[in-house]
Structures are given as structure tokens and as C-alpha cells.
Amino acid sequence: MKHSALDSMDLNIKLVVVLQKLNQSLLSRLEKNLLELKITPSMYTMLAHLYNVKKETTQKLGEKAFVTSGTITHLVNKLKKRKFVTKIKDKTDNRVYWIEITNKGETFFQSIHQQHKVYLDSLLSTFDYTTKHELIKQLKYFGKEIERGNYGK
């Protein structure tokens, strides 16, 4: 069946709208769950990264949490106040700070991460493994093609 350019444009707009609605719906539910666990999504992402790498520069941590340099300072200070991280000035470059997760931060993250995983399992329980796996493959393909810039080729 041949489709017109207008059909394709309408389909593209519909695809973008559906993806935006899915993203908004999913993120709002995840945010609500994390806030119930007494942490913001950005702070959760930062602790998750630090849990795996143990320490990171503020700049890299901001990149991992998708936050600006001004926001990262605020979030690090909030985590520091809760004694989840320590902030250490680099020995060779005074402009660089290292953020290191503390034992308290690791314990807190383990606790909320497990609860968050249970929530995710419940949220996504109606989809079987194959459906999730295929969606991941398709979304990765879309992302790579868009990043590659192969528009209309």
C-alpha cells in the first residue's frame, strides 16, 4: 500500500505526540514514586551513578544527571547536607571537585533503589519480556538514526 507525503507527515507528527505523551506519563509516575521515597529524580540519578563508580567530578556528575552546572552545585549541597556524599577539592586543579558517595548514601540508595525497582516492576507488569525487549530495540534504532542525521536518505 502506497502512502502519500501527507500521510507520512501526519504519521510522523502522531509518532512524536505519542512518544511525548508516553515520556510525560512515565516520568511523572517515576517522579511521584521517587518523591514518596524522599528523593528527587535528579538526586536519584546522581546517587545511582555514584553508587556504581564511587566518586566523580561535579562536571561529569552533572552530565550523567542531565543537569546544568548551577543546578549540580545545589543538588550536591543537598546530598551533602543529608550526609549522602562528600565533596573533595582536586589536589592538582582547584577548580575541580570530586563527589564521593558515603556509606550512608550507599545504604540509602540500596534501600530506595530496591523499592523503586518494585514500583517499576508493578508499573510495567502488563508488558511481557519480548514486548519490552522489542520496544528497546526499536527505540534504540530510532535514536541512533536520528543522532546519525540520516534524514530522508
LOLOKOL-231060 format. One record per residue (C-alpha): x, y, z; residue in one letter. Coordinates in steps of 0.2 Angstrom, whole numbers, padded with zeros to 4 digits, always signed. Layout:
N
XYZA
...
***
This chain:
153
+0000+0000+0000M
+0007+0017-0005K
+0006+0031+0006H
+0006+0050+0002S
+0018+0063+0009A
+0004+0070+0019L
+0000+0053+0027D
+0019+0051+0031S
+0019+0069+0039M
+0003+0065+0049D
+0011+0049+0054L
+0027+0057+0060N
+0018+0070+0070I
+0007+0057+0078K
+0023+0047+0082L
+0031+0062+0090V
+0015+0066+0100V
+0013+0048+0106V
+0032+0047+0111L
+0030+0064+0121Q
+0014+0058+0130K
+0022+0042+0134L
+0038+0051+0141N
+0027+0063+0151Q
+0016+0050+0158S
+0031+0038+0163L
+0042+0052+0170L
+0028+0059+0181S
+0024+0042+0188R
+0043+0039+0191L
+0045+0056+0199E
+0030+0053+0210K
+0037+0037+0216N
+0054+0044+0220L
+0047+0059+0229L
+0037+0047+0240E
+0054+0039+0243L
+0061+0056+0249K
+0072+0060+0234I
+0071+0070+0218T
+0074+0061+0201P
+0090+0071+0198S
+0097+0066+0215M
+0092+0048+0212Y
+0101+0048+0196T
+0117+0056+0204M
+0117+0043+0218L
+0114+0029+0206A
+0129+0034+0196H
+0140+0037+0212L
+0134+0020+0219Y
+0142+0012+0203N
+0158+0022+0201V
+0160+0028+0220K
+0167+0045+0215K
+0165+0058+0201E
+0169+0076+0197T
+0154+0088+0198T
+0155+0091+0179Q
+0154+0073+0175K
+0140+0070+0188L
+0130+0084+0180G
+0132+0076+0163E
+0126+0060+0170K
+0111+0068+0179A
+0107+0079+0164F
+0108+0095+0175V
+0117+0111+0172T
+0132+0116+0182S
+0122+0128+0193G
+0110+0115+0197T
+0123+0102+0201I
+0130+0113+0214T
+0113+0115+0223H
+0110+0096+0222L
+0127+0091+0228V
+0125+0103+0243N
+0108+0095+0247K
+0115+0077+0246L
+0130+0083+0256K
+0118+0090+0270K
+0110+0073+0271R
+0127+0066+0273K
+0125+0055+0257F
+0140+0062+0248V
+0157+0071+0252T
+0164+0085+0242K
+0183+0085+0240I
+0194+0098+0231K
+0205+0091+0217D
+0223+0090+0223K
+0230+0096+0206T
+0216+0108+0200D
+0207+0119+0212N
+0193+0122+0200R
+0188+0103+0201V
+0178+0095+0215Y
+0176+0076+0217W
+0159+0070+0224I
+0161+0054+0233E
+0146+0043+0240I
+0147+0039+0259T
+0142+0023+0267N
+0125+0032+0272K
+0122+0037+0254G
+0126+0019+0248E
+0114+0012+0262T
+0100+0025+0257F
+0102+0021+0239F
+0101+0002+0241Q
+0085+0004+0251S
+0076+0016+0239I
+0083+0008+0223H
+0075-0009+0229Q
+0059+0000+0232Q
+0059+0009+0216H
+0063-0007+0206K
+0047-0015+0214V
+0037+0000+0209Y
+0044-0001+0191L
+0040-0020+0190D
+0022-0016+0195S
+0021-0001+0183L
+0027-0011+0168L
+0020-0028+0173S
+0007-0029+0159T
+0021-0030+0146F
+0030-0046+0144D
+0049-0048+0141Y
+0048-0049+0122T
+0037-0034+0121T
+0049-0024+0132K
+0064-0031+0123H
+0057-0026+0105E
+0052-0009+0111L
+0070-0006+0117I
+0077-0012+0101K
+0066-0001+0091Q
+0069+0015+0102L
+0087+0012+0101K
+0086+0011+0082Y
+0076+0027+0081F
+0088+0036+0092G
+0103+0030+0083K
+0096+0035+0066E
+0091+0052+0072I
+0108+0055+0080E
+0116+0050+0064R
+0107+0063+0054G
+0101+0051+0040N
+0085+0062+0037Y
+0076+0056+0021G
+0091+0046+0015K
***
